């Protein structure tokens, strides 16, 4: 169960840390790279657990039959515990997919009539699933002028659609770092103070 929790901590950790108002949530992103390996190890451990729990026990010779009865109760408790552990593993393994679904439901803010919109691609180190979009949106909405974003997970890039204003992109970067703990790098032109290209 702990392995399943660790495998999903890349998605759960930033949300919990952000909800508590703490920084450093990006540290959980390093675990995300190992998620497939952790999940494979978890499945292996569960397989061993099922083998040990459901294998046929060797008959024991006991004069009063007390040991056999005790083993039956402990075997039943082990089976219940194993099924609870399996359910917990499935729940935690599914969390990134659930968060991705929630992120897709999080609709963009429509632009005001006549508002100028620009897009900028910013590098956000540590994003590893669509569930990360929820925290990023929350951070940028607090700054204002934000409309929507799209994640490019393989390139660790977020394409942001927003209304241009002096220092707004830098404010987004600071808000993302403060809210989620991810490391943000602005494009060279935007970092120099020139508006991002539309």
SULRA-V55611 format. One line per field, one symbol per residue. phi: phi as a letter, one per 40 degrees, with the letter a starting at -180 (. if undefined). psi: psi as a letter, one per 40 degrees, with the letter a starting at -180 (. if undefined). A space follows every 10 residues. Layout:
BEGIN
phi->???
psi->???
END
This chain:
BEGIN
phi->.ccccccccc ccddcccccc gbbgcccccc cdccddcccc ccccccdccc cccbcccccb cbccgccccc cccccccccc cccccccccc ccccddcccc cccccccccc ccdgccbbba cbcbchcbac cccccccccc ccchgcbaab cbcdcfbbcb baccadgccc ccdccccccb gccbbccdcc cchcdccc
psi->dddddddedd ddddddddde fiaededddd dddedddddd dddddddddd dddeihihhi hhdeeddddd dddddddddd dddddddddd dddedddddd ddddegiihi iiheihiiii hihhheheie dddddddddd dddieidiih hgddefihhh hihiiheddd dddddddddd eihhhiiddd deehiii.
END
